[in-house]
Amino acid sequence: MPTLHMVNKSPFEDNALQSCLGHVLKGDAVLLIEDGVYGALAGSAVAGMLGQQNGAVSLYALGPDLAARGLSEKPLLGGVDVIDYGGFVDLVTTLDRSQSWL
Amino acid sequence: MSAVKLGVVITGGPYTRQASDTAYQFVKAALEKGHEIFRVFFYNDGVNVGTRLTVPPQDDRNIQKNWSELAERHKLDLVVCVAAAQRRGILDKDEAGRQGKDGDNIAPGFRISGLGQMIEAGIVADRLVIFGD
């Protein structure tokens, strides 16, 4: 029963991503949206959090939200796939359920 | 992929949080892919999307109008939580009459109903996606 976890807060202002990563199971997907996309940046103070997943979960960031924050050209963590709203819909519909970490 | 029935809940207020914008783009993309939107439920500050009296600057998006037009085009069921709406001054004709108010402001394509509508969306839809604060 893989779950899609959606995180919409920056890890620099809120511990939603941390809580999320404490609950993800192998095979789950984590999608960073809105200010959550700051968590996808390489080399930040919190980069280690997502880096520790070792491929057990799939990591995604919403491209339009990266672009809206001027982050499209910034290096992202390895293993993070950038997707559009269509890809967002595909994640919701292919995984069994979705959990918003608000 | 076969069509999936989606329920959407929006709890973040328009122009303060991104929730209603993200949900709008998500719903549009889902419809383009042929999925069904069973219902969009506006809760907490999300109900503020459902007033037709907002007048945002012309070079800004009109969140209410975007949702109303999408609802008309795709026959969407846009439901505003009654308890959250009453607290924030979102009224339809019936509620305005019942509360003794001099006017209503519910936007085209929106209707006011109870929290049971959100529970029903959770039961009937294949997936429930929450866009919040």
gemmi code that builds the backbone of each chain (N, CA, C; Angstrom):
import gemmi

chains = {
    "A": [
        ("MET", (0.838, -1.203, 0.000), (0.000, 0.000, 0.000), (0.872, 1.251, 0.000)),
        ("PRO", (1.585, 1.525, -1.094), (2.443, 2.714, -1.089), (1.640, 4.011, -0.940)),
        ("THR", (2.212, 4.924, -0.200), (1.565, 6.200, 0.099), (2.347, 7.349, -0.533)),
        ("LEU", (1.615, 8.346, -1.041), (2.246, 9.583, -1.494), (2.220, 10.580, -0.346)),
        ("HIS", (3.405, 11.020, 0.070), (3.503, 12.018, 1.128), (3.758, 13.377, 0.487)),
        ("MET", (2.914, 14.355, 0.798), (3.084, 15.691, 0.236), (3.543, 16.640, 1.335)),
        ("VAL", (4.644, 17.346, 1.070), (5.171, 18.312, 2.047), (5.171, 19.690, 1.393)),
        ("ASN", (4.471, 20.660, 2.014), (4.357, 21.990, 1.392), (5.042, 23.092, 2.205)),
        ("LYS", (5.803, 22.699, 3.231), (6.497, 23.705, 4.054), (8.002, 23.608, 3.846)),
        ("SER", (8.674, 24.744, 3.897), (10.125, 24.741, 3.842), (10.667, 24.070, 5.099)),
        ("PRO", (11.673, 23.208, 4.951), (12.269, 22.578, 6.137), (13.010, 23.589, 7.009)),
        ("PHE", (13.156, 24.824, 6.501), (13.832, 25.862, 7.289), (12.856, 26.630, 8.173)),
        ("GLU", (11.534, 26.360, 8.032), (10.561, 27.058, 8.859), (9.673, 26.111, 9.650)),
        ("ASP", (9.736, 24.814, 9.380), (8.732, 23.903, 9.899), (9.320, 22.496, 9.891)),
        ("ASN", (8.858, 21.638, 10.802), (9.427, 20.277, 10.821), (8.564, 19.249, 10.085)),
        ("ALA", (7.701, 19.712, 9.163), (6.821, 18.787, 8.432), (7.619, 17.735, 7.668)),
        ("LEU", (8.698, 18.163, 7.003), (9.497, 17.204, 6.226), (10.138, 16.178, 7.148)),
        ("GLN", (10.623, 16.662, 8.287), (11.239, 15.771, 9.269), (10.223, 14.743, 9.774)),
        ("SER", (9.018, 15.212, 10.120), (7.959, 14.299, 10.579), (7.634, 13.281, 9.504)),
        ("CYS", (7.504, 13.785, 8.275), (7.181, 12.926, 7.135), (8.226, 11.827, 6.983)),
        ("LEU", (9.498, 12.217, 6.987), (10.561, 11.238, 6.755), (10.658, 10.237, 7.906)),
        ("GLY", (10.140, 10.628, 9.061), (10.110, 9.692, 10.181), (9.025, 8.637, 10.042)),
        ("HIS", (8.125, 8.837, 9.091), (6.992, 7.909, 8.932), (6.942, 7.198, 7.591)),
        ("VAL", (7.800, 7.591, 6.634), (7.712, 6.958, 5.315), (8.134, 5.497, 5.387)),
        ("LEU", (7.530, 4.698, 4.530), (7.866, 3.271, 4.439), (8.482, 3.014, 3.074)),
        ("LYS", (9.212, 1.939, 2.980), (9.837, 1.535, 1.726), (8.771, 1.455, 0.631)),
        ("GLY", (9.045, 2.063, -0.500), (8.087, 2.042, -1.607), (7.216, 3.276, -1.672)),
        ("ASP", (7.203, 4.084, -0.600), (6.431, 5.324, -0.601), (7.107, 6.368, -1.497)),
        ("ALA", (6.366, 7.453, -1.770), (6.928, 8.579, -2.514), (6.742, 9.849, -1.690)),
        ("VAL", (7.729, 10.728, -1.755), (7.635, 12.031, -1.090), (7.649, 13.096, -2.176)),
        ("LEU", (6.603, 13.947, -2.193), (6.518, 15.028, -3.173), (6.624, 16.367, -2.452)),
        ("LEU", (7.610, 17.157, -2.845), (7.795, 18.490, -2.262), (7.073, 19.506, -3.141)),
        ("ILE", (6.137, 20.259, -2.551), (5.391, 21.278, -3.295), (5.472, 22.603, -2.537)),
        ("GLU", (5.031, 23.675, -3.193), (5.008, 25.014, -2.592), (6.363, 25.288, -1.930)),
        ("ASP", (6.382, 25.832, -0.689), (7.670, 26.129, -0.051), (8.445, 24.848, 0.304)),
        ("GLY", (7.786, 23.710, 0.200), (8.471, 22.439, 0.467), (9.626, 22.183, -0.477)),
        ("VAL", (9.593, 22.812, -1.675), (10.647, 22.564, -2.666), (12.024, 23.028, -2.176)),
        ("TYR", (12.054, 23.921, -1.184), (13.362, 24.331, -0.642), (14.117, 23.117, -0.084)),
        ("GLY", (13.380, 22.100, 0.325), (14.008, 20.898, 0.865), (14.745, 20.085, -0.179)),
        ("ALA", (14.496, 20.368, -1.464), (15.121, 19.594, -2.542), (16.489, 20.134, -2.935)),
        ("LEU", (16.868, 21.303, -2.394), (18.127, 21.925, -2.804), (19.331, 21.147, -2.279)),
        ("ALA", (20.343, 21.025, -3.141), (21.584, 20.362, -2.730), (22.403, 21.306, -1.860)),
        ("GLY", (23.146, 20.744, -0.948), (24.123, 21.514, -0.194), (23.566, 22.393, 0.900)),
        ("SER", (22.276, 22.263, 1.225), (21.710, 23.093, 2.291), (21.954, 22.422, 3.643)),
        ("ALA", (21.600, 23.149, 4.704), (21.806, 22.638, 6.061), (20.947, 21.410, 6.353)),
        ("VAL", (19.852, 21.241, 5.578), (18.964, 20.099, 5.842), (19.070, 19.034, 4.740)),
        ("ALA", (20.047, 19.205, 3.830), (20.147, 18.285, 2.688), (20.315, 16.842, 3.146)),
        ("GLY", (20.962, 16.641, 4.290), (21.205, 15.288, 4.792), (19.931, 14.510, 5.062)),
        ("MET", (18.853, 15.229, 5.442), (17.594, 14.560, 5.801), (17.063, 13.690, 4.671)),
        ("LEU", (16.939, 14.298, 3.476), (16.426, 13.542, 2.329), (17.487, 12.596, 1.789)),
        ("GLY", (18.768, 13.010, 1.902), (19.857, 12.191, 1.381), (19.940, 10.828, 2.038)),
        ("GLN", (19.424, 10.730, 3.275), (19.525, 9.475, 4.017), (18.546, 8.403, 3.545)),
        ("GLN", (17.682, 8.751, 2.576), (16.646, 7.777, 2.195), (17.190, 6.611, 1.379)),
        ("ASN", (18.365, 6.776, 0.763), (19.035, 5.665, 0.073), (18.148, 4.919, -0.922)),
        ("GLY", (17.285, 5.656, -1.600), (16.479, 5.001, -2.624), (15.306, 4.187, -2.108)),
        ("ALA", (15.093, 4.141, -0.787), (13.966, 3.366, -0.249), (12.638, 4.023, -0.609)),
        ("VAL", (12.650, 5.358, -0.739), (11.453, 6.075, -1.176), (11.807, 6.912, -2.406)),
        ("SER", (10.805, 7.169, -3.254), (11.041, 8.021, -4.423), (10.826, 9.468, -4.020)),
        ("LEU", (11.697, 10.341, -4.495), (11.621, 11.758, -4.137), (11.284, 12.597, -5.358)),
        ("TYR", (10.338, 13.521, -5.190), (9.907, 14.385, -6.283), (9.794, 15.826, -5.798)),
        ("ALA", (10.001, 16.762, -6.718), (9.754, 18.177, -6.436), (8.923, 18.740, -7.579)),
        ("LEU", (7.980, 19.620, -7.252), (7.089, 20.190, -8.268), (7.809, 21.320, -9.014)),
        ("GLY", (8.066, 21.118, -10.299), (8.826, 22.058, -11.115), (8.280, 23.477, -11.108)),
        ("PRO", (6.962, 23.676, -11.309), (6.422, 25.035, -11.312), (6.682, 25.772, -9.986)),
        ("ASP", (6.711, 25.047, -8.870), (6.986, 25.699, -7.585), (8.469, 26.034, -7.439)),
        ("LEU", (9.351, 25.208, -8.013), (10.776, 25.574, -8.061), (10.934, 26.844, -8.889)),
        ("ALA", (10.282, 26.885, -10.052), (10.394, 28.038, -10.955), (9.863, 29.305, -10.293)),
        ("ALA", (8.738, 29.192, -9.582), (8.121, 30.360, -8.948), (9.036, 30.980, -7.902)),
        ("ARG", (9.972, 30.177, -7.398), (10.906, 30.661, -6.369), (12.307, 30.904, -6.921)),
        ("GLY", (12.438, 30.884, -8.235), (13.728, 31.146, -8.854), (14.743, 30.045, -8.625)),
        ("LEU", (14.271, 28.815, -8.429), (15.177, 27.719, -8.067), (15.383, 26.707, -9.194)),
        ("SER", (14.822, 26.999, -10.387), (14.877, 26.003, -11.471), (16.302, 25.607, -11.845)),
        ("GLU", (17.218, 26.582, -11.777), (18.593, 26.299, -12.218), (19.483, 25.838, -11.069)),
        ("LYS", (18.964, 25.799, -9.861), (19.788, 25.428, -8.705), (20.014, 23.918, -8.684)),
        ("PRO", (21.193, 23.495, -8.254), (21.422, 22.052, -8.151), (20.532, 21.426, -7.072)),
        ("LEU", (19.912, 20.301, -7.428), (19.045, 19.595, -6.481), (19.759, 18.357, -5.952)),
        ("LEU", (19.235, 17.840, -4.870), (19.765, 16.609, -4.297), (19.678, 15.481, -5.319)),
        ("GLY", (20.643, 14.595, -5.300), (20.586, 13.434, -6.177), (19.342, 12.609, -5.858)),
        ("GLY", (18.698, 12.083, -6.900), (17.534, 11.230, -6.667), (16.221, 11.973, -6.647)),
        ("VAL", (16.267, 13.309, -6.713), (15.013, 14.083, -6.748), (14.583, 14.271, -8.200)),
        ("ASP", (13.400, 13.789, -8.530), (12.846, 13.986, -9.877), (11.950, 15.216, -9.886)),
        ("VAL", (12.157, 16.085, -10.869), (11.296, 17.264, -11.009), (10.115, 16.899, -11.903)),
        ("ILE", (8.906, 17.159, -11.414), (7.701, 16.809, -12.177), (6.795, 18.035, -12.322)),
        ("ASP", (5.849, 17.961, -13.264), (4.867, 19.034, -13.426), (3.533, 18.588, -12.792)),
        ("TYR", (2.469, 19.416, -12.991), (1.189, 19.071, -12.360), (0.635, 17.741, -12.884)),
        ("GLY", (0.919, 17.443, -14.160), (0.496, 16.155, -14.706), (1.164, 15.003, -13.972)),
        ("GLY", (2.457, 15.180, -13.682), (3.186, 14.158, -12.919), (2.659, 14.034, -11.500)),
        ("PHE", (2.246, 15.165, -10.935), (1.621, 15.196, -9.604), (0.347, 14.331, -9.627)),
        ("VAL", (-0.486, 14.548, -10.654), (-1.726, 13.767, -10.792), (-1.398, 12.275, -10.924)),
        ("ASP", (-0.364, 11.959, -11.720), (0.015, 10.555, -11.907), (0.426, 9.915, -10.578)),
        ("LEU", (1.155, 10.662, -9.754), (1.559, 10.120, -8.447), (0.333, 9.827, -7.589)),
        ("VAL", (-0.602, 10.785, -7.543), (-1.804, 10.613, -6.719), (-2.609, 9.403, -7.191)),
        ("THR", (-2.707, 9.252, -8.526), (-3.583, 8.205, -9.049), (-2.918, 6.826, -9.064)),
        ("THR", (-1.587, 6.768, -9.122), (-0.943, 5.446, -9.165), (-0.649, 4.918, -7.769)),
        ("LEU", (-0.373, 5.794, -6.814), (-0.156, 5.314, -5.446), (-1.500, 5.123, -4.755)),
        ("ASP", (-1.512, 4.331, -3.688), (-2.781, 3.926, -3.092), (-3.497, 5.048, -2.347)),
        ("ARG", (-2.727, 5.975, -1.787), (-3.364, 7.045, -1.006), (-2.402, 8.210, -0.893)),
        ("SER", (-2.909, 9.343, -0.451), (-2.026, 10.497, -0.295), (-2.172, 11.084, 1.099)),
        ("GLN", (-1.052, 11.554, 1.609), (-1.012, 12.135, 2.959), (-0.369, 13.512, 2.869)),
        ("SER", (-1.101, 14.551, 3.277), (-0.535, 15.905, 3.286), (0.014, 16.204, 4.677)),
        ("TRP", (1.295, 16.541, 4.727), (1.918, 16.861, 6.027), (1.780, 18.347, 6.285)),
        ("LEU", (0.613, 18.753, 6.790), (0.323, 20.177, 6.947), (0.760, 20.688, 8.314)),
    ],
    "B": [
        ("MET", (-3.852, 4.983, -18.544), (-4.360, 4.613, -17.216), (-5.855, 4.882, -17.138)),
        ("SER", (-6.561, 4.048, -16.403), (-8.007, 4.242, -16.293), (-8.322, 5.432, -15.391)),
        ("ALA", (-9.497, 5.978, -15.605), (-9.878, 7.190, -14.879), (-10.037, 6.907, -13.390)),
        ("VAL", (-9.562, 7.833, -12.598), (-9.645, 7.730, -11.136), (-10.563, 8.839, -10.635)),
        ("LYS", (-11.363, 8.503, -9.625), (-12.285, 9.483, -9.043), (-11.580, 10.195, -7.886)),
        ("LEU", (-11.438, 11.519, -8.009), (-10.658, 12.273, -7.023), (-11.536, 13.209, -6.199)),
        ("GLY", (-11.260, 13.259, -4.918), (-11.856, 14.274, -4.047), (-10.761, 15.245, -3.635)),
        ("VAL", (-11.104, 16.536, -3.552), (-10.110, 17.557, -3.217), (-10.635, 18.392, -2.050)),
        ("VAL", (-9.784, 18.640, -1.071), (-10.131, 19.502, 0.059), (-9.142, 20.665, 0.103)),
        ("ILE", (-9.661, 21.888, 0.246), (-8.813, 23.086, 0.313), (-9.066, 23.782, 1.649)),
        ("THR", (-8.033, 23.905, 2.474), (-8.214, 24.559, 3.774), (-7.453, 25.882, 3.878)),
        ("GLY", (-6.583, 26.163, 2.923), (-5.794, 27.403, 2.981), (-6.523, 28.549, 2.295)),
        ("GLY", (-6.432, 29.736, 2.850), (-7.139, 30.892, 2.319), (-6.514, 31.426, 1.037)),
        ("PRO", (-7.349, 31.994, 0.132), (-6.832, 32.550, -1.119), (-5.998, 33.808, -0.851)),
        ("TYR", (-4.964, 34.001, -1.625), (-4.077, 35.166, -1.553), (-3.241, 35.216, -0.271)),
        ("THR", (-3.433, 34.246, 0.647), (-2.540, 34.169, 1.807), (-1.704, 32.903, 1.732)),
        ("ARG", (-2.361, 31.793, 1.389), (-1.670, 30.522, 1.217), (-1.770, 30.114, -0.246)),
        ("GLN", (-0.911, 29.183, -0.620), (-0.894, 28.757, -2.022), (-1.914, 27.648, -2.297)),
        ("ALA", (-2.561, 27.143, -1.245), (-3.395, 25.941, -1.373), (-4.411, 26.002, -2.512)),
        ("SER", (-5.164, 27.118, -2.602), (-6.219, 27.174, -3.624), (-5.629, 27.278, -5.033)),
        ("ASP", (-4.409, 27.831, -5.152), (-3.728, 27.888, -6.455), (-3.213, 26.513, -6.855)),
        ("THR", (-2.544, 25.847, -5.913), (-2.009, 24.514, -6.194), (-3.139, 23.549, -6.553)),
        ("ALA", (-4.218, 23.612, -5.761), (-5.351, 22.716, -6.001), (-5.963, 22.973, -7.372)),
        ("TYR", (-6.039, 24.250, -7.769), (-6.602, 24.606, -9.073), (-5.781, 23.981, -10.202)),
        ("GLN", (-4.463, 24.130, -10.134), (-3.596, 23.553, -11.170), (-3.685, 22.030, -11.161)),
        ("PHE", (-3.783, 21.458, -9.971), (-3.891, 20.005, -9.840), (-5.188, 19.493, -10.472)),
        ("VAL", (-6.292, 20.160, -10.153), (-7.596, 19.736, -10.681), (-7.623, 19.880, -12.203)),
        ("LYS", (-7.061, 20.998, -12.706), (-7.013, 21.198, -14.159), (-6.231, 20.076, -14.838)),
        ("ALA", (-5.076, 19.735, -14.270), (-4.245, 18.673, -14.849), (-4.958, 17.322, -14.782)),
        ("ALA", (-5.670, 17.082, -13.681), (-6.388, 15.811, -13.533), (-7.502, 15.690, -14.572)),
        ("LEU", (-8.225, 16.802, -14.804), (-9.299, 16.796, -15.800), (-8.726, 16.578, -17.206)),
        ("GLU", (-7.577, 17.214, -17.474), (-6.942, 17.047, -18.788), (-6.548, 15.599, -19.027)),
        ("LYS", (-6.228, 14.883, -17.956), (-5.850, 13.481, -18.081), (-7.070, 12.559, -18.063)),
        ("GLY", (-8.249, 13.130, -18.007), (-9.456, 12.318, -18.092), (-9.937, 11.743, -16.775)),
        ("HIS", (-9.384, 12.229, -15.661), (-9.865, 11.758, -14.367), (-11.129, 12.504, -13.967)),
        ("GLU", (-11.842, 11.931, -12.995), (-13.086, 12.542, -12.546), (-12.848, 13.278, -11.224)),
        ("ILE", (-13.354, 14.501, -11.131), (-13.299, 15.221, -9.856), (-14.665, 15.064, -9.200)),
        ("PHE", (-14.728, 14.252, -8.174), (-16.006, 13.981, -7.517), (-16.532, 15.236, -6.810)),
        ("ARG", (-15.622, 15.924, -6.128), (-16.045, 17.133, -5.398), (-14.809, 17.910, -4.978)),
        ("VAL", (-14.952, 19.245, -4.875), (-13.922, 20.084, -4.246), (-14.578, 20.709, -3.024)),
        ("PHE", (-13.996, 20.441, -1.862), (-14.578, 20.918, -0.610), (-13.713, 22.017, -0.019)),
        ("PHE", (-14.312, 23.183, 0.209), (-13.599, 24.340, 0.766), (-13.891, 24.433, 2.256)),
        ("TYR", (-12.815, 24.436, 3.046), (-12.950, 24.346, 4.495), (-12.036, 25.390, 5.145)),
        ("ASN", (-12.304, 25.720, 6.393), (-11.518, 26.747, 7.100), (-11.394, 28.003, 6.217)),
        ("ASP", (-10.193, 28.634, 6.165), (-10.053, 29.861, 5.372), (-10.239, 29.617, 3.878)),
        ("GLY", (-10.228, 28.366, 3.454), (-10.467, 28.038, 2.050), (-11.823, 28.520, 1.565)),
        ("VAL", (-12.789, 28.678, 2.484), (-14.135, 29.112, 2.072), (-14.116, 30.517, 1.475)),
        ("ASN", (-13.071, 31.297, 1.793), (-12.995, 32.666, 1.261), (-12.834, 32.709, -0.255)),
        ("VAL", (-12.531, 31.572, -0.871), (-12.504, 31.514, -2.344), (-13.918, 31.743, -2.882)),
        ("GLY", (-14.934, 31.365, -2.091), (-16.297, 31.278, -2.608), (-17.123, 32.554, -2.518)),
        ("THR", (-16.495, 33.724, -2.371), (-17.262, 34.973, -2.442), (-17.084, 35.602, -3.819)),
        ("ARG", (-18.186, 36.099, -4.386), (-18.094, 36.714, -5.720), (-17.745, 38.191, -5.629)),
        ("LEU", (-17.550, 38.725, -4.420), (-17.341, 40.166, -4.250), (-15.871, 40.588, -4.249)),
        ("THR", (-14.950, 39.636, -4.385), (-13.532, 40.022, -4.420), (-13.218, 40.715, -5.741)),
        ("VAL", (-12.341, 41.725, -5.680), (-11.935, 42.460, -6.885), (-10.407, 42.569, -6.899)),
        ("PRO", (-9.710, 41.481, -7.235), (-8.248, 41.552, -7.267), (-7.781, 42.433, -8.422)),
        ("PRO", (-6.557, 43.001, -8.338), (-6.039, 43.834, -9.428), (-6.082, 43.071, -10.755)),
        ("GLN", (-6.230, 43.812, -11.852), (-6.418, 43.161, -13.155), (-5.224, 42.320, -13.593)),
        ("ASP", (-4.015, 42.682, -13.099), (-2.846, 41.895, -13.516), (-2.578, 40.728, -12.567)),
        ("ASP", (-3.490, 40.481, -11.633), (-3.365, 39.333, -10.732), (-4.406, 38.294, -11.126)),
        ("ARG", (-4.169, 37.065, -10.747), (-5.160, 36.021, -11.008), (-6.406, 36.273, -10.177)),
        ("ASN", (-7.574, 35.886, -10.715), (-8.817, 35.961, -9.953), (-9.179, 34.539, -9.546)),
        ("ILE", (-8.828, 34.186, -8.323), (-8.942, 32.783, -7.878), (-10.391, 32.310, -7.926)),
        ("GLN", (-11.307, 33.152, -7.440), (-12.734, 32.771, -7.440), (-13.244, 32.553, -8.863)),
        ("LYS", (-12.905, 33.486, -9.756), (-13.393, 33.392, -11.127), (-12.817, 32.162, -11.821)),
        ("ASN", (-11.535, 31.890, -11.577), (-10.920, 30.703, -12.170), (-11.672, 29.440, -11.765)),
        ("TRP", (-11.993, 29.343, -10.478), (-12.712, 28.149, -10.001), (-14.134, 28.119, -10.567)),
        ("SER", (-14.819, 29.275, -10.580), (-16.193, 29.302, -11.093), (-16.232, 28.869, -12.556)),
        ("GLU", (-15.249, 29.368, -13.347), (-15.231, 29.018, -14.777), (-14.898, 27.550, -14.986)),
        ("LEU", (-13.945, 27.045, -14.191), (-13.592, 25.622, -14.302), (-14.790, 24.744, -13.934)),
        ("ALA", (-15.531, 25.204, -12.903), (-16.701, 24.440, -12.457), (-17.767, 24.407, -13.539)),
        ("GLU", (-17.949, 25.555, -14.216), (-18.962, 25.599, -15.263), (-18.573, 24.701, -16.435)),
        ("ARG", (-17.278, 24.778, -16.783), (-16.798, 24.009, -17.936), (-16.877, 22.504, -17.704)),
        ("HIS", (-16.616, 22.069, -16.484), (-16.510, 20.628, -16.216), (-17.571, 20.126, -15.249)),
        ("LYS", (-18.579, 20.950, -14.981), (-19.661, 20.551, -14.065), (-19.106, 20.083, -12.723)),
        ("LEU", (-18.187, 20.869, -12.159), (-17.595, 20.495, -10.871), (-18.561, 20.805, -9.731)),
        ("ASP", (-18.459, 20.027, -8.667), (-19.232, 20.272, -7.457), (-18.331, 20.990, -6.449)),
        ("LEU", (-18.481, 22.311, -6.343), (-17.675, 23.103, -5.413), (-18.507, 23.363, -4.157)),
        ("VAL", (-18.073, 22.801, -3.039), (-18.860, 22.885, -1.811), (-18.105, 23.674, -0.747)),
        ("VAL", (-18.792, 24.637, -0.159), (-18.232, 25.464, 0.899), (-18.813, 25.001, 2.234)),
        ("CYS", (-17.961, 24.770, 3.215), (-18.419, 24.326, 4.536), (-19.256, 25.421, 5.197)),
        ("VAL", (-20.466, 25.061, 5.621), (-21.407, 26.064, 6.144), (-20.899, 26.724, 7.421)),
        ("ALA", (-20.341, 25.953, 8.339), (-19.913, 26.527, 9.624), (-18.729, 27.470, 9.426)),
        ("ALA", (-17.782, 27.054, 8.574), (-16.630, 27.915, 8.271), (-17.093, 29.151, 7.516)),
        ("ALA", (-18.097, 28.994, 6.637), (-18.600, 30.103, 5.812), (-19.313, 31.146, 6.671)),
        ("GLN", (-20.139, 30.686, 7.615), (-20.878, 31.638, 8.461), (-19.919, 32.511, 9.261)),
        ("ARG", (-18.852, 31.915, 9.765), (-17.868, 32.683, 10.551), (-17.191, 33.763, 9.707)),
        ("ARG", (-17.081, 33.505, 8.395), (-16.318, 34.408, 7.530), (-17.196, 35.249, 6.611)),
        ("GLY", (-18.511, 35.197, 6.813), (-19.396, 36.040, 6.019), (-19.590, 35.578, 4.595)),
        ("ILE", (-19.565, 34.274, 4.374), (-19.877, 33.736, 3.048), (-21.301, 33.182, 3.126)),
        ("LEU", (-22.223, 33.798, 2.404), (-23.636, 33.459, 2.528), (-24.281, 33.246, 1.170)),
        ("ASP", (-25.184, 32.270, 1.112), (-26.044, 32.180, -0.072), (-27.395, 32.804, 0.311)),
        ("LYS", (-28.315, 32.815, -0.635), (-29.605, 33.493, -0.393), (-30.321, 32.919, 0.825)),
        ("ASP", (-30.363, 31.593, 0.918), (-31.056, 30.944, 2.030), (-30.457, 31.324, 3.372)),
        ("GLU", (-29.112, 31.238, 3.449), (-28.429, 31.550, 4.713), (-28.607, 33.014, 5.083)),
        ("ALA", (-28.526, 33.906, 4.085), (-28.700, 35.342, 4.339), (-30.082, 35.595, 4.924)),
        ("GLY", (-31.096, 34.918, 4.361), (-32.458, 35.069, 4.848), (-32.587, 34.557, 6.272)),
        ("ARG", (-32.015, 33.388, 6.493), (-32.125, 32.753, 7.810), (-31.418, 33.583, 8.891)),
        ("GLN", (-30.300, 34.218, 8.522), (-29.514, 34.974, 9.503), (-29.913, 36.451, 9.534)),
        ("GLY", (-30.898, 36.842, 8.737), (-31.346, 38.238, 8.739), (-30.314, 39.192, 8.156)),
        ("LYS", (-29.530, 38.745, 7.179), (-28.516, 39.606, 6.546), (-29.101, 40.248, 5.287)),
        ("ASP", (-28.503, 41.401, 4.887), (-29.100, 42.161, 3.784), (-28.611, 41.741, 2.405)),
        ("GLY", (-27.758, 40.732, 2.343), (-27.320, 40.285, 1.021), (-26.549, 38.993, 1.100)),
        ("ASP", (-26.366, 38.376, -0.059), (-25.558, 37.151, -0.120), (-24.383, 37.403, -1.051)),
        ("ASN", (-23.393, 36.525, -0.996), (-22.188, 36.743, -1.806), (-21.594, 35.468, -2.387)),
        ("ILE", (-22.321, 34.363, -2.321), (-21.746, 33.105, -2.811), (-21.475, 33.228, -4.315)),
        ("ALA", (-20.335, 32.735, -4.727), (-19.910, 32.863, -6.121), (-20.588, 31.810, -6.993)),
        ("PRO", (-20.706, 32.093, -8.311), (-21.327, 31.127, -9.233), (-20.581, 29.795, -9.199)),
        ("GLY", (-21.339, 28.722, -9.174), (-20.732, 27.394, -9.206), (-20.423, 26.832, -7.831)),
        ("PHE", (-20.525, 27.671, -6.794), (-20.291, 27.212, -5.419), (-21.625, 26.952, -4.738)),
        ("ARG", (-21.637, 26.004, -3.802), (-22.820, 25.832, -2.959), (-22.357, 25.611, -1.524)),
        ("ILE", (-23.228, 25.980, -0.584), (-22.906, 25.860, 0.836), (-23.542, 24.590, 1.372)),
        ("SER", (-22.752, 23.783, 2.059), (-23.295, 22.571, 2.667), (-22.437, 22.176, 3.863)),
        ("GLY", (-22.700, 21.008, 4.409), (-22.043, 20.619, 5.656), (-20.818, 19.748, 5.470)),
        ("LEU", (-20.174, 19.482, 6.604), (-18.943, 18.701, 6.637), (-19.164, 17.267, 6.145)),
        ("GLY", (-20.418, 16.809, 6.204), (-20.737, 15.467, 5.710), (-20.343, 15.300, 4.253)),
        ("GLN", (-20.348, 16.425, 3.516), (-19.976, 16.389, 2.100), (-18.501, 16.043, 1.924)),
        ("MET", (-17.672, 16.455, 2.896), (-16.257, 16.108, 2.830), (-16.076, 14.626, 3.171)),
        ("ILE", (-16.797, 14.171, 4.186), (-16.712, 12.757, 4.574), (-17.156, 11.885, 3.403)),
        ("GLU", (-18.243, 12.303, 2.751), (-18.743, 11.527, 1.609), (-17.695, 11.460, 0.497)),
        ("ALA", (-16.996, 12.594, 0.273), (-15.949, 12.602, -0.751), (-14.855, 11.600, -0.385)),
        ("GLY", (-14.536, 11.510, 0.908), (-13.520, 10.551, 1.354), (-13.954, 9.114, 1.140)),
        ("ILE", (-15.261, 8.880, 1.248), (-15.770, 7.516, 1.098), (-15.942, 7.153, -0.375)),
        ("VAL", (-16.509, 8.058, -1.148), (-16.886, 7.753, -2.530), (-15.706, 7.853, -3.491)),
        ("ALA", (-14.830, 8.864, -3.279), (-13.712, 9.048, -4.212), (-12.643, 7.983, -3.980)),
        ("ASP", (-11.864, 7.698, -5.055), (-10.768, 6.733, -4.931), (-9.605, 7.326, -4.130)),
        ("ARG", (-9.413, 8.625, -4.270), (-8.329, 9.316, -3.543), (-8.880, 10.640, -3.038)),
        ("LEU", (-8.444, 11.034, -1.838), (-8.787, 12.353, -1.301), (-7.471, 13.107, -1.109)),
        ("VAL", (-7.363, 14.259, -1.753), (-6.123, 15.034, -1.686), (-6.394, 16.343, -0.962)),
        ("ILE", (-5.595, 16.636, 0.059), (-5.829, 17.817, 0.892), (-4.770, 18.879, 0.624)),
        ("PHE", (-5.233, 20.075, 0.306), (-4.341, 21.212, 0.075), (-4.578, 22.195, 1.213)),
        ("GLY", (-3.567, 22.396, 2.052), (-3.810, 23.173, 3.258), (-2.791, 24.258, 3.510)),
        ("ASP", (-2.824, 24.766, 4.711), (-1.952, 25.850, 5.148), (-0.489, 25.458, 5.110)),
    ],
}
model = gemmi.Model(1)
for chain_id, residues in chains.items():
    chain = gemmi.Chain(chain_id)
    for i, (resn, *xyz) in enumerate(residues, 1):
        res = gemmi.Residue()
        res.name, res.seqid = resn, gemmi.SeqId(i, " ")
        for name, pos in zip(("N", "CA", "C"), xyz):
            atom = gemmi.Atom()
            atom.name, atom.element = name, gemmi.Element(name[0])
            atom.pos, atom.b_iso = gemmi.Position(*pos), 0.0
            res.add_atom(atom)
        chain.add_residue(res)
    model.add_chain(chain)
structure = gemmi.Structure()
structure.add_model(model)
structure.setup_entities()
